[in-house]
């Protein structure tokens, strides 16, 4: 679990002295004493440009001169990167638009709150700071990305440079480790460990995509065998791309490999995106049908982000829904997100599907999902992705903590 370090240097941006003082007092109650104030957008930008210690801002939207939306755009233009909490008395629909804008601009948005802001709401948003900081540091460490080509992919396959990391999925009710998602990394001989953002598009466009998928499957099966032998009968999920699904021979290759491993097919879940279903529809649906008949799990990944997503569910013989992090992260504070999340869970229940919520980053996310009857959670609040050899030690060290979360009263 990521430690919940709060930012220690904040800037409150609001044209109302009363509102600024109120925010300062809330922050003080949380032990944050280094809180600066800005009376408008121009003042805020000037302070941010000259004070590198400022880690986060609490920003009002309606201000004379430079309003909050302009401030957000100015942060991006100037390359300033504080974590941001938006606090405004405007209607929730407008706040949702600002939230979407902030995310599309790449801002580290911790929350969008409707005034009057409660202590619990502000504390929940600020608790996301550690995760946002970790992601920013990770992105900074990874950039700029290396220049790669198909020859690099071919060599990586031959030299087995692709490695599998695994992120735990735990039951929200009982706090048990249910399974893992296999996530690809590239241990490059010159560039070190590369995250998927640097190579996955190249892999998916290449003629090697099915080979990469099968190599990930082989690695996952090997680790799954170890976990089962250690008394932990976990399932694992693996992402399958649109081009792989359109390969008519893929189903045979998956079936053969799983049979040879001795792992029962119901422990293997193939994750597909909604958009992938539309590529070569006839072949794709045939592949999915064959795999489901053999007992494999099928999961619709990033549910809610595709086009005509409910129609796709009627076409796919899926056994699981993965609710996209866009609906999970912040739903405890946003009425609109909560309604969308409840709708996804309700559809899953009516279709008798398991549900995994992605992007669970705070205790508030966990408690909301638990209260809504979601089955499983995956995200930094539980654990970061880790090498396969690290999973059993992680579970031994964190089992009591996770089981206590499962036993929490709503």
N, C-alpha and C positions, 0 to 999 in steps of 0.2 A: 504494500500500500504506500502511496506517495504521502510524505509528511505534509501536513497542512500549515506551512509557514505563511504567515500573513505578510503583506507588504508593510514595510516600516517607514516609508516616506511617501506620503500621499499629497495630492493636490485636489482641493474641492473647488469646482468651477460653477458659480451660480451668481446671478445678479442680485439675489435676495440675501441680505446680511443675516436674516433670521434663519433661512434655510442652510446657509453655510455653517452657522454656529451649531445648528442642530446636528449636521453631519459630523462636525468636529467632535461633538460630545459623544455621538455613537461610536466613533472611532476610538476615542479615549477610553470608553467602557470596554473595548476589546483589547486594550493595551497598546494601541497605536498612538504615539504621542507626537510624532513628527508630521504634522498635518498643516500644509500651507493652504492659502486661500487665494482665489483669483476672482475678480469682480465681473469679468466678461471674457469673451473668447480671445480678444487681443492680448489682454493681460496674461491669460493662460499660456498662449503660444510663446510669449516673451519669456515667461518663467521656465517653460519646458526646454527652450533653446539654450538657456544659460545654466540650468541646474540638472546635471546628469544623475543626481541621486533620486529624483522622483521616479518611483516604480509604478505607480498607478494613479489614475485620476477618476474622480466622481463628477460626472458632467451633466449639467442641466441642458435641456434643448432650447427652451425659449429664453433668449437673451437679446438685448439690443445690440446693434452693431454686427458682430460676428456670432451667429447662432451656433447651437451645438452640432448641427449637421455640417456646417462649414468648418468647425473645429476638427471634426473627424477627418474630413478631406485634407485639411491642412497638415494634420499629423502624418498622413500618408505621403503627401507631397514633399514634406521636409525630412522624411525618413525617421521620424520620431516614433518610438515603439513602447510607450507605457501601456500597461494593462488598463482597460477602460470599463467603468461601470456607468451606464446611462441612467439617470434618475429624472423623471418628468411626470407632471400631472396630466399630460395629454392622454387621449384615448388609446386603448390597447392595440387597436388596428394600426395606428400610426407608429406605436412603439415596435410592433412586429416588423414594419417596413424598415425602420431604422436598424433593428437587429440584423435583418437580412442584408442590408447595405453594409453594415460593419463587417460582417463575416465575409462578404464578397470582396471587400477591400483588403482583407487579410489582417484586420485588427485583432488584437488579443482581447476579445470581448468577454468579460467575466459575468456580465448580467445586464439586463434592461429592466429597471424597476419602476413601478408606478407609485408616485407620491400619494399620500404620506408613506415614507419608507419606514418599515419596521426593523427593529434590531436584528431579528432572525433572518430577514431577507438580505440585509446588508452583510451579515456574517456569512450566510450561505454563499453569496457572490464572491466575497473576499477569500473564502476557503478554496476557490478555484485557482487562486493565484499560483500555487505551487505547480499545478499541472500545466497551466499556461506558460509559466517560466521554463519548465522542463522542455516543453515542445519548442519554445523559441530557441533555447540553447541547442537542442538537437538539430533544428533546422539550420542554425548558424554553423554548427560543426559540420553539417553535411554539404553546405554550399561553398563554392559553386560545384555543380555536379561534373563528373568526368565525361569526356567524349567517348561514347561507346558505339559499337556497330555489331552486325550479325556475326562477324568472325569472333568477336569477344564472347558472344553467347555460345557459339559452337565450342570454343575452348573451355568455357566455364562448365558446360555439360560434360565434356570429356574429362576434365580435371576435377570434377565434382566440387566446384567452388560455390554452388548454390547450397545454402543451409536452411534448415527449418527452425523457426522460433515458434513458441506456443504461448497463447494467452488463455488463462483459465476462464472457464464458465462455471458459475456456482449457482446453486438453487437459492432463491430468495427466501423461501419458507424455512428450510431446514439447515441452510448454510453448508451443504455438502458440495464437494467438487464433482461436477457432473461430466465435464469434458473440457476440451481445449479447441481453439482454432489454430490451424497451422498457417503461419505467415512466412513468406519467403524473404530471405536476406541473401546478399551476394558477398562472400568473403573474397574480395578482389585482391590479387597479389600486389598491386601497386597502390590501390586507393583505400584499402582496408574494408571494413564492414559497411556495405552500402544498403540503405533503406530502399524499399520498392519504388519510391517516388523518382529515383534516379534511373531506373531501368525497366519498370514494368510495362510502360507503353511500347518500348522497343521490343521487348519479348513478345507482347501480344500481337504486334504487327509482323513478327518474323515467322519463318516456316518452322521454327523450333518450339512453338508454344505448347503443342501436345507433349513433346518430349520433356519440357520443363515441368509440366503438370504431373506427368508420370514419375519423374524423379522426386518431386515433392511427395507424391503418394508413397513411393518406396521408403523414403526417410520417415514419414509419419507412421507407416506400418511397423517399422523397426522399433521406434520408440513406444508405440502402442503395445507391442508385444512385451517390452520390458515392464511397462506399467502394469499390465495384466499379471505378469509373473510375480510382481511385487505385491499383488493383492489389491490393486486399484483398477477396477474394470471400467476405464474411461472410454468414451467415444471421442473421435476427433473429426473436425470439419476441415475441408480443403476447398479453396476457391477454384472454380472451373470457368474458363473464359468462353465468350461467345464462339470464337473460332474453334476451340476444342470441342464444344458441343456440336458444332456442324461437321465434325469428323465422324463419319459413320462407323469407323472401326474403334472409336474410343471406348465404347461400352465393353467390347470384348476384352480390350487390354486391361481395363480397370477390374473387371470380373476375374480375369486370370490372375492378376497380381494379388488381389485380396484373398482369393482361394488358396494360393500358394503360401501366403503368410500365416494361415491358420486363424486369422481374425475374422469373427463373424461379420457379415456385411452390415448388420444393424448398428455396429460400432463406427461405421464410416458414413459421414454426412457430406454430401457434395453441395457446396454453396454456389448458387447462380444468381446473377442480378436480373432484375425485371427486364432491362433492355436487351440482355443476352438472349432472351426467349424469342425475340423477334428476328434473329438472324437465322436464315434458312429454316423456317418454322417447321417444315415437315420432318427434316432430319433431326432437328433439335428435340422435338417432342417425342420422336421415336427413340432417341437415345435415352431421354429421361424416363420414358415408360419402361424400357428394358431394365434399366438400373433399379427402378422402384420395384419391379416384379421380382428381382433377385434379392430384395430386402434392404437395399441401401436407403439411407435417409436422404431426403432432398430438402434443402433450405433455400427460401427466397431471401437473398441478402439485400440490405439497404431498403427494406420494404417502405413504401411511401414516397420514394424519390423517382420512381419510374412513371411512364405514361400509361393511363388506363390500368392502374395496378390491380384493381379488383377483378377486372376482366381477365388479367393474366392468371390470377389464382384459380379461376375456373378451368384454365387450360393445363395447368401444371399439377402433376400428382405429388405435391409437396407434403412433407411431414412437419415442417417447421417454418416459422417466420422469424427473421431477424429485423427488429425495428431499428431503423436508421438513427444514428446518434443525433441527428438534427431535431428529432422529436423528443429525445430523452433528456439531453443536456439542457437544463434550464426549464423543464416542464414544471418543476416545483414552484416556479415563480411566474410563469406565463400561462394565463387562462387558455389562450388559443392553442399553445403547444399541448397543454394537458388534455384538451378536448380531442385533438388529433391522436394523441397517445391512447386515450381511452377508446377511441373508435377502432384503432388498429388491434388493441387487445380484445375488444368485443368481437370483431370479425374472426380473430384467431380462435376464440372460444367456440363460436358457432360452427366453425369448420373443424373443430377438434384438433387443432394444431398446437404444437409446442411453441413457446415464444421465448426468444432470447433478445434482451435489450442491450444494444451496443452503446458505448460512450458513457457508461455510468462512472461519474467522476467525483461525486460528493455523497455524503451521508444522506442529504436531502433527496438526491436522485434515487438512492437505494430505498429509502423509506416510502417515497411516493410509489415506486414500482411495486413494492411489496404490498402496499395498501390497495393497489389496483388489481392485484392478483396475477401479476406477471410471473412467469415460471423461473427464468434464469437471467443472470446479469453478467455482463462482460465489460471491463473497462479499468481505468487506472485506479479507481477506488478499491478494486479487488487486487489487481496486479498488472504490471507491465508485461509485454511479451518477453519470453525468456528461452534460452536454449533448452533442448529436451532433457539434458542431464540435470538441469537445475529444478525441474518440476517437482520431483519427489522431495528434495530438501526444502523447497519453498512450502509445500503442503504440510510437512511435519512442523515447520516453524510457524505457520500461520493458521493451522486448522482450528485452534481454539478461538482465535480472533474472528474468523469467518463464521464459525458456528454460533458465536455470541451474536453476531449481526443477524443471523437467521432467527434467533430467539427473541429479538427485540420486540417490545410491545409497540403496536401501531399508535 
